[in-house]
Amino acid sequence: MKYGIIITGGQPRIQAELAELAEQKGWDGAFTWDGIAVNDGETYDPWVIMAAMAMRTEKLRLGAIITPPSRRRPWKLARESMTLDRLSNGRLILPIGMGVLDDQGFGNVGEETDRRLRAVRIDETLAILEGLWSGESFGFSGQQYRFEPMTFRPTPVQRPRIPIWVVGLWGSDKSMQRVLRYDGFLANVRAPDGGQGNLTPELMHEMREWIGSRRSLEGFDLVSEGTSQSATDVEPWRQAGATWWIEADWSTFDPTAIRRRIESGPPR
């Protein structure tokens, strides 16, 4: 199992410093988050933050949990992600999902809020990313995006592509079919009332068995997220087949608290 931590707050230079500290303390990944205007808190651009992190680290995997493609131009996302993969020497992970609508960077500024259309944009964006990352001439004609062939070079360092982790909704066939096509699964569970359900290690094991019966699990990541005090908290997830534990305390954006958790080390 690998261990990452989401650095939820702090000025850009502080976040980069915390990523460097995480590498020193034995964490495998440092992640930021992608937001425009969430509540009244301080928010920074994730690509600038990750670039700063890349310059302060050498081995740490980097990513933004999560990137919502429905509000990003796919060709711009392709160029940004390739550039960061080059800058970090092949350490970028791209976690993809719908995003949360309480971010005013959706409906408040006219971005698409319809769930079905956002899902279409995710699928088309992922197809475009793969095509443009190939370094070959590539054009696209879809429901949301169309363009004549063009060539993006250079390619990312990582081949055949930058790893893509997909937020999937367990119980939704279309969502889980998307998960099967890519490189990792950040699980969401739908409750009987349609709200957010509870993910358990037992359910993650069931998800792993379902995925493994439909594709190879070699190189595929099952990602669990939460807070821990020791390895005992994480062990049930490891036994369930999770390949990454992401330490994620969304109750604090205080860099001092984040520093303390980083310094205590990953829950190995």
C-alpha positions as CSV (number, residue, x, y, z in Angstrom):
1,M,0.0,0.0,0.0
2,K,1.1,3.6,-0.7
3,Y,0.3,6.6,1.4
4,G,-0.6,10.1,0.4
5,I,-1.9,13.2,2.1
6,I,-4.1,16.0,0.9
7,I,-2.7,19.4,1.7
8,T,-5.9,21.3,2.1
9,G,-4.6,24.7,3.1
10,G,-1.8,27.2,3.3
11,Q,-0.2,29.8,1.1
12,P,1.4,28.4,-2.1
13,R,4.9,28.4,-0.8
14,I,3.8,26.8,2.4
15,Q,2.0,24.0,0.5
16,A,5.1,23.4,-1.5
17,E,7.2,23.3,1.7
18,L,4.7,20.8,3.2
19,A,5.0,18.6,0.1
20,E,8.8,18.6,0.6
21,L,8.3,17.7,4.3
22,A,5.9,14.8,3.3
23,E,8.6,13.3,1.0
24,Q,11.1,13.5,3.9
25,K,8.7,11.8,6.3
26,G,8.1,8.9,4.0
27,W,4.8,9.7,2.4
28,D,4.4,8.5,-1.2
29,G,2.1,11.2,-2.5
30,A,1.0,14.8,-1.8
31,F,-2.2,16.0,-3.2
32,T,-4.0,19.4,-3.5
33,W,-7.6,20.1,-4.5
34,D,-9.3,21.8,-7.5
35,G,-11.7,24.6,-6.5
36,I,-12.7,28.1,-7.8
37,A,-14.8,29.7,-5.0
38,V,-15.8,27.4,-2.2
39,N,-17.3,29.2,0.8
40,D,-15.2,32.2,1.8
41,G,-11.9,30.3,2.3
42,E,-8.6,30.9,0.6
43,T,-8.4,29.0,-2.7
44,Y,-5.4,28.6,-5.0
45,D,-5.0,27.2,-8.5
46,P,-4.0,23.5,-8.3
47,W,-1.7,23.5,-11.3
48,V,0.4,26.3,-9.9
49,I,0.5,24.6,-6.5
50,M,1.5,21.3,-8.0
51,A,4.2,22.9,-10.1
52,A,5.6,24.4,-6.9
53,M,5.4,21.0,-5.2
54,A,7.2,19.4,-8.2
55,M,10.1,21.9,-7.8
56,R,10.6,21.0,-4.1
57,T,10.4,17.2,-4.4
58,E,12.0,14.4,-6.3
59,K,10.0,11.2,-5.7
60,L,6.5,12.2,-4.4
61,R,3.5,11.5,-6.6
62,L,1.4,14.6,-7.2
63,G,-2.2,15.2,-8.1
64,A,-5.4,17.3,-7.4
65,I,-8.2,15.4,-5.7
66,I,-10.3,15.9,-7.8
67,T,-10.1,17.6,-11.2
68,P,-13.6,18.2,-12.7
69,P,-13.1,18.1,-16.5
70,S,-16.6,19.6,-17.2
71,R,-15.3,23.1,-16.5
72,R,-11.9,22.8,-18.2
73,R,-11.2,22.9,-21.9
74,P,-9.8,19.4,-22.7
75,W,-7.0,20.6,-24.9
76,K,-5.9,23.0,-22.2
77,L,-6.1,20.2,-19.6
78,A,-4.0,18.1,-22.0
79,R,-1.3,20.7,-22.2
80,E,-1.3,21.5,-18.5
81,S,-1.0,17.9,-17.5
82,M,1.7,17.0,-20.0
83,T,3.7,20.0,-18.9
84,L,3.4,19.1,-15.2
85,D,4.3,15.5,-16.0
86,R,7.4,16.7,-17.7
87,L,8.3,19.2,-14.9
88,S,7.9,16.4,-12.3
89,N,9.7,13.8,-14.4
90,G,6.7,11.6,-14.6
91,R,5.1,11.9,-11.2
92,L,1.6,13.2,-12.0
93,I,-1.6,11.4,-11.3
94,L,-4.9,12.8,-12.7
95,P,-7.9,12.1,-10.4
96,I,-11.1,12.9,-12.4
97,G,-14.6,13.4,-11.1
98,M,-17.8,15.5,-11.3
99,G,-16.8,18.1,-8.7
100,V,-19.1,19.5,-6.1
101,L,-21.7,22.0,-7.0
102,D,-21.4,24.1,-3.9
103,D,-18.3,25.5,-5.6
104,Q,-19.4,28.8,-7.1
105,G,-17.1,28.0,-10.1
106,F,-20.0,26.0,-11.5
107,G,-23.5,27.4,-11.7
108,N,-22.7,30.9,-10.4
109,V,-20.5,31.5,-13.5
110,G,-22.5,29.6,-16.0
111,E,-20.7,26.3,-16.1
112,E,-22.7,23.2,-16.8
113,T,-24.5,21.7,-13.7
114,D,-26.6,19.0,-15.3
115,R,-25.1,15.7,-14.1
116,R,-25.8,13.8,-17.4
117,L,-24.0,16.5,-19.5
118,R,-21.1,16.7,-17.1
119,A,-20.7,12.9,-17.4
120,V,-20.7,13.2,-21.2
121,R,-18.0,15.9,-20.9
122,I,-15.9,13.6,-18.7
123,D,-16.0,10.8,-21.2
124,E,-15.2,13.1,-24.1
125,T,-12.4,14.8,-22.2
126,L,-10.8,11.5,-21.3
127,A,-10.8,10.4,-24.9
128,I,-9.3,13.7,-26.0
129,L,-6.6,13.6,-23.4
130,E,-5.5,10.1,-24.6
131,G,-5.5,11.3,-28.2
132,L,-3.6,14.5,-27.7
133,W,-1.1,12.8,-25.2
134,S,-0.2,10.3,-28.0
135,G,1.8,12.9,-29.9
136,E,0.1,11.8,-33.1
137,S,-2.3,13.8,-35.3
138,F,-5.7,13.7,-33.5
139,G,-9.1,15.1,-34.2
140,F,-12.4,14.7,-32.4
141,S,-16.1,14.8,-33.1
142,G,-18.4,14.3,-30.1
143,Q,-21.6,15.7,-28.5
144,Q,-19.8,18.4,-26.6
145,Y,-16.4,18.9,-28.3
146,R,-15.3,18.9,-32.0
147,F,-12.0,19.9,-33.6
148,E,-9.9,19.1,-36.7
149,P,-6.8,17.0,-36.3
150,M,-3.9,18.6,-34.5
151,T,-0.6,17.3,-33.0
152,F,0.4,18.0,-29.4
153,R,4.1,17.5,-28.6
154,P,6.0,16.6,-26.6
155,T,4.2,13.6,-25.0
156,P,4.0,13.1,-21.3
157,V,6.9,11.3,-19.6
158,Q,4.6,8.5,-18.4
159,R,3.6,5.9,-21.0
160,P,1.1,4.8,-22.3
161,R,-0.5,7.8,-20.4
162,I,-0.5,9.8,-17.2
163,P,-2.4,7.5,-14.7
164,I,-6.1,8.5,-14.5
165,W,-8.0,7.8,-11.3
166,V,-11.8,7.9,-11.8
167,V,-14.4,8.8,-9.2
168,G,-16.9,6.0,-9.7
169,L,-20.4,5.6,-8.3
170,W,-20.8,2.0,-7.1
171,G,-24.1,0.7,-8.4
172,S,-24.1,2.8,-11.5
173,D,-23.2,0.6,-14.5
174,K,-22.2,3.6,-16.7
175,S,-20.0,5.1,-14.0
176,M,-18.3,1.7,-13.2
177,Q,-17.7,1.0,-16.9
178,R,-15.7,4.3,-17.0
179,V,-13.7,3.1,-14.0
180,L,-12.8,-0.1,-15.9
181,R,-11.2,1.8,-18.8
182,Y,-8.7,3.7,-16.7
183,D,-6.1,3.3,-14.0
184,G,-7.7,3.8,-10.6
185,F,-10.9,4.0,-8.7
186,L,-12.0,6.5,-6.1
187,A,-15.1,4.9,-4.8
188,N,-18.4,6.7,-4.1
189,V,-21.4,4.8,-2.7
190,R,-25.1,5.7,-3.3
191,A,-27.3,5.4,-0.3
192,P,-30.9,4.0,-0.7
193,D,-32.3,7.6,-0.5
194,G,-30.0,8.7,-3.3
195,G,-27.5,10.5,-1.1
196,Q,-23.9,9.7,-0.1
197,G,-23.6,6.2,1.2
198,N,-21.0,4.7,3.5
199,L,-17.9,3.0,2.1
200,T,-16.6,0.2,4.2
201,P,-13.6,-2.2,3.8
202,E,-16.1,-5.0,3.1
203,L,-17.7,-3.1,0.3
204,M,-14.3,-2.1,-1.1
205,H,-13.4,-5.8,-1.2
206,E,-16.6,-6.5,-3.1
207,M,-15.7,-3.7,-5.5
208,R,-12.2,-5.1,-6.0
209,E,-13.6,-8.6,-6.8
210,W,-16.1,-7.0,-9.3
211,I,-13.3,-5.1,-11.1
212,G,-10.9,-8.0,-11.0
213,S,-13.5,-10.2,-12.8
214,R,-13.7,-7.7,-15.7
215,R,-10.1,-6.5,-16.1
216,S,-6.6,-7.0,-14.9
217,L,-5.8,-5.5,-11.5
218,E,-2.1,-5.2,-12.4
219,G,-1.2,-1.6,-12.2
220,F,-4.7,-0.6,-11.2
221,D,-5.2,1.4,-8.0
222,L,-8.0,1.2,-5.5
223,V,-7.9,4.4,-3.5
224,S,-9.3,4.7,0.1
225,E,-9.6,8.1,1.8
226,G,-10.1,9.1,5.4
227,T,-8.3,10.1,8.6
228,S,-6.1,7.8,10.7
229,Q,-4.2,7.7,14.0
230,S,-2.2,4.6,13.4
231,A,-1.7,1.7,11.0
232,T,-4.5,-0.1,12.8
233,D,-7.0,2.3,11.3
234,V,-5.8,1.6,7.8
235,E,-5.2,-2.2,8.0
236,P,-8.8,-3.2,7.1
237,W,-8.5,-1.2,3.9
238,R,-5.2,-2.8,3.0
239,Q,-6.7,-6.2,3.6
240,A,-9.7,-5.2,1.4
241,G,-7.3,-4.6,-1.5
242,A,-6.8,-0.9,-1.4
243,T,-3.5,0.1,-3.0
244,W,-3.5,3.8,-1.8
245,W,-4.5,5.3,1.5
246,I,-5.1,9.1,1.2
247,E,-5.1,11.0,4.5
248,A,-7.8,13.6,4.0
249,D,-9.0,15.8,6.8
250,W,-11.5,18.2,5.2
251,S,-12.3,19.6,8.6
252,T,-9.2,21.8,8.7
253,F,-7.5,24.1,6.2
254,D,-4.9,25.1,8.9
255,P,-1.4,24.4,7.6
256,T,-0.1,24.0,11.2
257,A,-2.4,21.1,11.7
258,I,-1.5,19.6,8.4
259,R,2.2,19.9,9.2
260,R,1.7,18.0,12.5
261,R,-0.1,15.2,10.6
262,I,2.7,15.1,8.0
263,E,5.4,15.0,10.6
264,S,3.8,12.0,12.4
265,G,4.4,10.0,9.2
266,P,2.2,7.7,7.1
267,P,0.2,5.0,8.9
268,R,2.3,2.1,7.7
